[in-house]
Amino acid sequence: MLWTFVTIVLAATLADAQQPPAQPAPPPAAVRRRAPDFPQRPAADQAIVDRGKAVYGVYCTFCHGADARGGSGGPNLIRTAVVLNDQNGELIGKVVREGREGMPRLDLTNAQISDIAAFVHSFRVGGYDVSRMTPPTILTGDAKAGQVYFEKTCAGCHSVNGNLKGIGTRIGDPKQLQQSWLMPGGGGRRGPGGPGGGGGGSRIPPTTVTVTTAGAKVEGVLTRIDDFFVSLTDKEGTPRTFTREGDKPKVEIHDPLEGHRKLIPTYKDKDIHNVTAYLVTVK
């Protein structure tokens, strides 16, 4: 009997030794991890993102929206293959410089394009609304602080009893109101709008240019300018183009929005929200 028992135990031990080692049980579905559907980028330096936000605000916000998810006719940028595959502006820059149908070419430096890319990449991309996190209202500022800022910074050119009278009534949508004062006529140099624009204010005067050649001075509405040419339409409606070589001929640009463009990099988020909260009260 003892020999039979030993034989059974030995057989069982040998059988166990021939079995492959047990594999650990898979983790519960709740703790399994999967590769993200969208690029997970490390946070960029905040100073770079802020610079990119300022440049984006001048050239891109009107068409693509403040959050890059679509604006006045422009597409959502966040999920485009160009933006998803871009790293530091190398793909975005190609589109910016060459333009697309309905999008003009923009003469921006490599540094500006890299900053814009850092800003656009700062938005979280996801498959559900956590990636957007749209607030219920943008009216989160302090109207009294906005009035103080307005009187200090804006009152030299604008008046709530003059060209901005009733702006809070004329433009009912706070988002549209905010865009109208941040970058009036944001559709371009000669776009409609104005202080209180977006259909609720006066039309922005066009950007004009004066070209002084040997013994002649030509003035008109600016249509294009780069390092090699300047084009305009004179008061008779005739297109004129001049070749540029360095500082010849003399070119003087008269941009009615120059003051706004210079202020954009100086705005803090609290200033933007405070001024918007104040302008909403101007009835």
C-alpha positions in Angstrom: 0.0 0.0 0.0 2.8 2.4 0.9 4.5 1.7 -2.5 1.3 2.3 -4.3 0.8 5.7 -2.5 4.4 6.8 -3.3 3.9 5.8 -7.0 0.7 7.9 -7.2 2.3 10.9 -5.6 5.4 10.7 -7.9 3.2 10.4 -11.0 1.2 13.4 -10.0 4.4 15.4 -9.3 5.9 14.5 -12.7 2.6 15.5 -14.4 2.6 18.9 -12.8 6.3 19.4 -13.8 5.3 18.8 -17.5 2.6 21.5 -17.4 3.5 25.1 -18.6 3.8 27.7 -15.8 0.6 29.3 -14.9 0.0 32.8 -16.5 -1.1 35.7 -14.3 -4.7 36.6 -14.7 -5.4 39.6 -17.0 -6.2 42.8 -15.0 -9.8 43.8 -14.7 -11.2 45.9 -17.6 -11.4 48.9 -15.3 -7.6 49.1 -14.9 -6.5 48.1 -18.4 -4.8 50.9 -20.3 -5.0 51.6 -24.0 -2.9 53.8 -26.2 -4.4 57.3 -26.4 -6.3 58.2 -29.6 -4.7 61.6 -29.9 -1.1 62.9 -29.3 -0.4 63.5 -25.6 2.1 66.4 -25.7 4.3 67.6 -22.9 3.3 71.1 -21.6 5.2 73.8 -23.4 6.8 76.8 -21.7 3.9 79.1 -20.7 5.7 82.2 -22.0 5.9 80.6 -25.5 2.2 79.6 -25.3 1.3 83.2 -24.4 3.2 84.6 -27.3 1.5 82.1 -29.6 -1.9 83.1 -28.2 -1.2 86.8 -29.0 -0.1 86.1 -32.6 -3.0 83.6 -33.1 -5.4 86.2 -31.8 -4.3 88.7 -34.5 -4.3 86.4 -37.5 -6.3 83.3 -36.7 -9.1 83.8 -34.1 -11.7 85.3 -36.3 -11.8 82.3 -38.7 -10.8 79.5 -36.4 -12.2 80.6 -33.0 -10.4 81.4 -29.8 -10.1 77.7 -29.0 -9.1 76.7 -32.5 -12.3 74.7 -32.9 -13.8 76.8 -35.7 -15.0 80.4 -36.0 -16.4 82.6 -38.7 -16.2 80.2 -41.6 -12.9 78.6 -40.6 -12.6 74.9 -39.9 -11.8 73.2 -36.6 -8.0 73.0 -36.4 -7.7 70.6 -33.4 -8.5 67.4 -35.2 -6.9 68.1 -38.6 -4.2 65.8 -39.7 -1.9 68.7 -40.2 -2.2 69.8 -36.5 -2.2 66.3 -35.1 1.0 65.3 -37.0 2.7 68.7 -36.5 5.4 69.0 -33.8 6.8 72.5 -33.7 5.1 74.3 -36.6 6.8 72.6 -39.5 3.5 71.4 -41.0 1.4 74.3 -39.8 4.0 76.7 -41.3 3.6 75.3 -44.8 -0.2 75.9 -44.7 0.3 79.4 -43.2 2.8 80.5 -45.8 1.1 78.9 -48.9 -2.5 79.5 -47.9 -5.5 77.4 -48.7 -8.7 78.0 -50.6 -10.5 80.7 -48.7 -7.4 81.4 -46.6 -4.8 84.0 -47.5 -1.1 83.5 -47.3 0.5 85.0 -44.2 4.0 86.3 -44.0 5.0 85.2 -40.5 8.4 84.4 -39.2 9.5 80.9 -38.1 9.4 82.0 -34.5 5.9 83.3 -34.8 4.7 80.0 -36.4 6.4 77.9 -33.8 4.7 80.0 -31.1 1.3 79.6 -32.7 1.9 75.8 -32.9 2.7 75.7 -29.2 -0.5 77.5 -28.4 -2.7 75.3 -30.7 -1.0 72.2 -29.3 -1.8 73.4 -25.7 -5.4 72.4 -26.2 -6.3 69.0 -25.0 -7.7 66.7 -27.7 -10.1 64.0 -26.7 -13.0 61.9 -28.0 -15.6 63.6 -25.8 -16.5 66.9 -24.3 -13.8 66.9 -21.6 -11.5 68.2 -24.4 -13.6 71.3 -24.9 -14.8 72.2 -21.4 -16.8 75.2 -22.7 -17.9 77.4 -19.8 -21.6 78.2 -19.5 -20.8 81.9 -19.9 -17.8 84.1 -20.6 -19.2 86.8 -18.4 -16.9 86.0 -15.4 -15.2 89.4 -15.1 -15.6 92.4 -12.8 -17.5 95.2 -14.6 -16.1 97.9 -12.4 -12.5 96.8 -12.9 -13.3 96.7 -16.6 -14.5 100.2 -16.6 -11.3 101.4 -14.9 -9.2 99.5 -17.5 -11.3 101.0 -20.3 -11.0 104.5 -19.1 -7.2 104.1 -18.7 -6.5 102.2 -21.9 -9.3 102.7 -24.4 -11.0 106.1 -23.7 -8.4 108.0 -25.8 -10.1 106.7 -28.9 -13.5 105.3 -27.8 -16.4 106.6 -25.7 -19.4 104.8 -24.3 -21.4 107.9 -25.0 -20.0 108.3 -28.5 -18.8 105.6 -31.0 -19.6 102.8 -28.5 -22.9 104.1 -27.3 -25.3 101.2 -26.7 -22.8 98.5 -27.7 -24.1 96.1 -25.0 -27.5 96.3 -26.7 -26.4 96.2 -30.3 -24.3 93.1 -29.8 -26.3 90.7 -27.6 -23.9 87.8 -27.8 -21.1 88.2 -25.2 -18.7 86.1 -27.2 -19.3 88.3 -30.3 -19.0 91.4 -28.2 -15.7 90.3 -26.8 -14.3 89.5 -30.3 -15.6 92.8 -31.6 -13.4 94.9 -29.2 -10.4 92.5 -29.1 -10.0 92.6 -32.8 -12.6 94.6 -34.6 -12.9 93.8 -38.3 -11.1 90.5 -37.5 -11.9 89.1 -40.9 -8.9 91.0 -42.3 -7.4 94.4 -42.8 -10.5 95.6 -44.5 -13.1 93.4 -42.9 -16.5 94.7 -41.7 -17.0 95.4 -38.0 -15.5 98.0 -35.9 -15.6 99.0 -32.3 -18.9 97.5 -31.5 -18.7 95.8 -35.0 -19.8 92.4 -35.9 -22.7 94.0 -37.7 -23.5 96.2 -34.7 -21.1 99.0 -35.2 -19.5 101.2 -37.9 -17.4 99.8 -40.7 -13.7 99.8 -40.2 -11.9 102.2 -42.6 -9.6 100.3 -45.0 -5.9 100.2 -44.6 -4.4 102.7 -46.9 -0.8 103.2 -48.2 1.2 106.1 -49.6 3.9 105.2 -52.1 6.4 108.0 -52.9 8.4 107.6 -56.0 10.8 110.1 -57.8 8.6 113.1 -58.1 5.3 111.4 -57.5 3.1 110.3 -54.6 0.4 107.7 -55.1 -2.2 106.9 -52.4 -4.8 104.2 -52.3 -6.2 101.2 -50.5 -3.6 98.6 -49.7 -4.2 95.2 -51.3 -0.8 93.5 -50.8 2.7 94.2 -49.5 5.8 92.1 -49.1 9.6 92.6 -49.4 9.4 92.8 -53.2 6.1 94.5 -54.2 3.4 96.8 -52.9 -0.1 96.8 -54.5 -2.9 99.3 -54.0 -6.1 100.5 -55.6 -6.1 104.3 -56.1 -9.1 106.6 -55.7 -10.1 106.1 -59.3 -10.3 102.3 -58.7 -7.2 101.6 -60.7 -4.9 98.8 -59.4 -1.3 99.9 -59.1 1.8 97.8 -58.3 5.3 99.0 -57.4 8.5 97.0 -57.2 10.4 97.4 -53.9 14.1 97.4 -53.5 15.0 98.0 -49.9 13.5 101.3 -48.8 12.8 102.5 -52.3 10.2 103.6 -53.0 9.1 105.1 -49.7 6.1 103.2 -48.4 3.8 104.5 -45.6 1.1 102.3 -44.3 -1.9 103.8 -42.5 -3.6 101.0 -40.5 -6.8 102.1 -38.6 -6.4 99.0 -36.3 -2.7 99.6 -35.5 -3.6 100.6 -31.9 -5.6 97.4 -31.4 -2.8 95.3 -32.8 -0.3 96.8 -30.5 -2.5 96.2 -27.4 -3.2 92.5 -28.1 0.1 91.2 -26.7 -0.4 93.3 -23.5 -3.9 91.9 -22.5 -4.1 89.6 -19.6 -7.1 87.2 -19.4 -8.6 89.1 -16.5 -8.4 92.4 -18.5 -10.3 90.7 -21.4 -13.0 89.3 -19.1 -13.3 92.5 -17.1 -13.7 94.8 -20.1 -16.2 92.5 -21.7 -18.2 92.4 -18.5 -18.2 96.2 -18.5 -19.2 96.7 -22.2 -22.2 94.4 -21.7 -23.6 97.0 -19.3 -23.3 99.8 -21.8 -26.9 100.1 -23.0 
